Amino acid sequence: MRTRIKICGITRPEDGRAAARLGADAIGLVFYANSPRALTPAQAEAVTAALPPFVTTVGLFVDPSPDEVETVLARVPLDMIQFHGDETPEFCARFDRPWLKAVRMRETVDLQAEMERYRRARGLLLDAYQPDVPGGTGECFDWRRVPPQLAHSIVLAGGLNATNVAAAIQQVRPYAVDVSGGVESAKGIKDAAKMAAFIGEVRRVESEPT
Ligand SMILES: O=C(O)c1ccccc1NCC(=O)[C@H](O)[C@H](O)COP(=O)(O)O
């Protein structure tokens, strides 16, 4: 199966266009003010307007108020929402959009229980855990912690780049991979050559026999 690719933390129309041209399935837009990759609804609208069809736009929030989410949805054509904080399943489900729930893989996480708790999510995005940093850490977690029977609905994230994504896919066999820092030249600025190398590696490894 083709591994889907999401490039997260896009802040500029030209980076969104480049991600799409290179074959990304989805782009992530960060609506979390403390992030160096945060963008305003107006900037996000400009990014989405630059995209060709069939690229999924994912809006990322960290413990937002309902108003914050509604304000963004009123202006930005988001296909999906990614909740990256401690949101409850009920909160995630109230916005009339498909959603992903990020799970930060601290030692105590029971993935099977999270899967059950967030069963109405389209998938779980697994990210590295660092205290006080909700995401975009550039760190990997131990991929052996992902049970093979859950891999089909997992979006694997955390510290991926062109040099480790092949090993990550071989280990986890996730539905999708998500990258941010690993394809940047500076925070929030994507590097087309790094995106091309990352996507090339995904395509190379998935064409190898398992
Ligand atoms: O990117 C951020 O700054 C960020 C801030 C707060 C919550 C989530 C954030 N990013 C999420 C992502 O970009 C990815 O889903 C994921 O964390 C992977 O990031 P990276 O390790 O840099 O590839």
The ligand as an SDF file (V2000), in Angstrom:
LIG
                    3D

 23 23  0  0  0  0  0  0  0  0999 V2000
    5.2450   22.3840   14.6350 O   0  0  0  0  0  0  0  0  0  0  0  0
    5.0180   22.8900   15.7340 C   0  0  0  0  0  0  0  0  0  0  0  0
    5.6470   23.8760   16.1290 O   0  0  0  0  0  0  0  0  0  0  0  0
    3.9880   22.2950   16.6430 C   0  0  0  0  0  0  0  0  0  0  0  0
    3.6690   22.9630   17.8060 C   0  0  0  0  0  0  0  0  0  0  0  0
    2.7220   22.4270   18.6500 C   0  0  0  0  0  0  0  0  0  0  0  0
    2.0950   21.2460   18.3530 C   0  0  0  0  0  0  0  0  0  0  0  0
    2.4100   20.5710   17.1940 C   0  0  0  0  0  0  0  0  0  0  0  0
    3.3610   21.0970   16.3430 C   0  0  0  0  0  0  0  0  0  0  0  0
    3.7320   20.4270   15.2070 N   0  0  0  0  0  0  0  0  0  0  0  0
    3.2280   19.1850   14.8580 C   0  0  0  0  0  0  0  0  0  0  0  0
    3.9920   18.6540   13.6940 C   0  0  0  0  0  0  0  0  0  0  0  0
    4.5530   19.3900   12.9400 O   0  0  0  0  0  0  0  0  0  0  0  0
    4.0700   17.2460   13.4270 C   0  0  0  0  0  0  0  0  0  0  0  0
    2.7770   16.7240   13.4620 O   0  0  0  0  0  0  0  0  0  0  0  0
    4.9780   16.4950   14.3330 C   0  0  0  0  0  0  0  0  0  0  0  0
    5.0370   17.0730   15.6050 O   0  0  0  0  0  0  0  0  0  0  0  0
    6.3240   16.2340   13.7520 C   0  0  0  0  0  0  0  0  0  0  0  0
    7.1880   17.3070   13.8450 O   0  0  0  0  0  0  0  0  0  0  0  0
    8.7380   17.0700   13.5850 P   0  0  0  0  0  0  0  0  0  0  0  0
    9.2900   16.2410   14.7050 O   0  0  0  0  0  0  0  0  0  0  0  0
    9.3520   18.4370   13.5250 O   0  0  0  0  0  0  0  0  0  0  0  0
    8.8470   16.3680   12.2520 O   0  0  0  0  0  0  0  0  0  0  0  0
  1  2  2  0
  2  3  1  0
  2  4  1  0
  4  5  1  0
  4  9  2  0
  5  6  2  0
  6  7  1  0
  7  8  2  0
  8  9  1  0
  9 10  1  0
 10 11  1  0
 11 12  1  0
 12 13  2  0
 12 14  1  0
 14 15  1  0
 14 16  1  0
 16 17  1  0
 16 18  1  0
 18 19  1  0
 19 20  1  0
 20 21  2  0
 20 22  1  0
 20 23  1  0
M  END
$$$$
